Amino acid sequence: MAENYPLVRQREYRRPEKRVGWLNRRTVRDEDELPLIAAHHVRVFRVGDDYVEDPGNLRPDDPLVTGASSVTVVDRRVEVPVVVETRIPSAEAGDFTVRTTFYCTVTDACAVVRDGVTDLEALLLGHLRAVPGLTEDGGDLPVVDSDAVRERIDARLTAYHEMRPAPVSGLEARHGMVEVLTPAELAEDIAKLQEERRQRERDRVRQEWEQETALKRSLLETELELKREELRNTTALHRERNRQEEALEEEFGRQSLEKRISSFRHETSSEDQRQDLTRQFERDRYERDQLRQDAQLIGSDPILADLQAWRQGDITAEELSQRLHADEERRAGLADRRRRTALEDDLTRRGFDRDETRWQVEQEERSTSLERQSALEEAARLQQEDNRRWNLEHQEDVRARDADRQEAQMRERDRQEQRREELAAWTTLTTKAFDRGLFDGQLTDPGAHINRVRDITRDQDGPSPDPGREVPGGTARSIPAGDTTLDADDAELDLGGTDSEANLGHH
C-alpha cells in the first residue's frame, strides 16, 4: 500500500496578515504556504463549509486561498493497490490468513477530504469482515487445503462486491487478487520480509559506512589542501617580506646615493667658489703687483707720483684732487666688494646647511613611516592567522559532536531492532507450538493466547522481553538476546510432563 494514500498531506491556515498593493490593499499568503503538488495530485481548500478542488491554478492572493482555513493534497492516481489481511478459522488448530488486494481510485477529492478518509486499509478491512459467511469458508477444511479456501473466498468476494461495492466516500474500490496463506506460509512470508528488512538495514549501514569513509577522505583532502594553502601563504609571505626588505635596501641605497651626490655637488660648488675667489684674489694681486711695479717705476707710490707731477706742474691741483678722490673711492669699492663677497659666502653656506638638515629630517620621517607600515602589516597577518586557526578548531569540534550524535542514534536504532527481533522470535516459537498441537486440550482459549502474543509483537517501542521469561501455556528455554534464527531442534518447546500441565492449570 502506498504511504499517505489518499491524503498525501494536510495543512491548517491562520488568518493571513501579509498585505500588498499601494492603492488597493489586499491580503495574500506566502508562496511556501501553498504545498507543492505532483502531476497526479490536486489541492482541496476548505472555505467555510465548502470544499474547493484546485489542480494547481490558484495563486496566493486568490480570495479562495486567503479565505481558506485548511488545504489538503489528494492523490488522484488510478488503481492504487491496497492490501488487507484478516484471519479465518480452519478445521484444525491453525488459522487461514486471507490477503485481499483492492484497487482504489479517487473519484471525488472533496468528499474524501470532507469525510476524512485517512486510514483506507482499516475501512476496507471492516468492509471485508462484514462479508456474510466469510469466516465459515474454511471451517470445514484443513490447513493444507488453502487453494480450495481461496477459490471459495474469491467467488464469495466477487459476488458480494458486485452486489455491494466497498462504501468508501469519494473512492471506487475494485476487488482484485485474493491469497490464502497457511500459518507456515505466513511465517515464511514474515521471515522473508524480515530478511528483506535486514538486507535493507545492511545496505543502509554499508551506505552510511561508505558515506563516512568518503567524508573522512574529504576531510583529509581538505586538511591537506589547507596545509598546502598555509604553505603557499607562508611562502608568499616570505617572498613579500624579502621583496619589502629588498625595496627598503634599494630605497636606503638610493637615499645614500642621493646624499653622496648632494654632498659631492655641495663640495663641488664650494670648490668652484673657492677657485673663483682664488682666481679673483690672484687677479687682484696681479693688479696690485702691476701697480706696485708701476709705482716703483714712477716712485713706488701713485700719490707721490701725482704729487710729484703736480709739483712739477704736469697736472693741476684740480686734477690731483680728482685723482685722490678717485683713489679713495676705488679703495672703498674694494672694501665693499670684499665685505659683499664674504656675506654672500656666508649666506650660501647657511643655505647648504639648511638643505642638509631638511633632507636628514625627511629621511628620518620616511624611515619611521616604513617601519610603522611594516608593523601594521605584521599585526594584521597575525590576527588573520589567529582567526583562521580558531575557525579550523571550531569546525573540528562541530564535526566531532555530529559524529558522536550519529553514533548514539545508530546504537539506539540497533537496540530497538534487537528488541523487535527478540519479540518476533518469541511470537514465532509460540505460533509453532500451536501449529504442532502442543497446547491441544490444555488451553481453553488458544486464540486469545495467540492474540496476546501478537499484541506483544505490535508494541515495537516497548521494552524487550526477558529471554528467560516463562511462556504462557508452557516453559520455554531462554534464548540469547539478538538470536532470532532458530533451528528445528532449538525451537522445540518442553511442553509435556507434569510441569507444563501445572503451568497450564495455573494459567
URLIN-V93346 format. One record per pair of residues at least 6 apart in sequence whose C-alpha atoms are under 6 Angstrom apart, sorted by the first residue. I is the first residue (numbers start at 1). GAP is how many residues later the second one is. If there is no record, write none. Layout:
BEGIN
((I/GAP) (I/GAP))
END
This chain:
BEGIN
((1/80) (1/81) (6/68) (6/69) (7/67) (8/65) (8/66) (9/63) (9/64) (10/61) (10/62) (11/59) (11/60) (12/58) (13/56) (13/57) (16/13) (18/9) (18/10) (19/7) (19/8) (19/9) (20/6) (28/32) (28/33) (29/31) (40/36) (40/37) (41/33) (41/34) (41/35) (42/12) (42/13) (42/31) (42/32) (43/10) (43/11) (43/29) (43/30) (44/8) (44/9) (44/10) (44/27) (44/28) (45/6) (45/7) (45/23) (45/25) (45/26) (46/22) (46/23) (46/24) (47/21) (51/59) (76/30) (78/27) (79/24) (79/25) (79/26) (80/23) (80/24) (81/21) (81/22) (82/19) (82/20) (83/17) (83/18) (84/15) (84/16) (84/41) (85/13) (85/14) (86/11) (86/12) (87/9) (87/10) (87/11) (88/7) (88/8) (88/47) (89/6) (89/50) (90/48) (90/49) (90/51) (90/52) (91/48) (91/49) (91/50) (91/51) (92/50) (94/341) (96/85) (96/86) (97/83) (97/84) (98/81) (98/82) (99/79) (99/80) (100/77) (100/78) (101/75) (101/76) (102/71) (102/72) (102/73) (102/74) (103/70) (103/71) (104/68) (104/69) (105/66) (105/67) (106/64) (106/65) (107/63) (107/64) (108/62) (111/58) (111/59) (112/57) (112/58) (138/11) (146/34) (150/30) (295/6) (295/7) (309/6) (310/6) (418/64) (419/45) (420/40) (421/63) (423/34) (425/59) (427/26) (467/11) (467/12) (468/10) (473/31) (474/21) (474/26) (476/17))
END
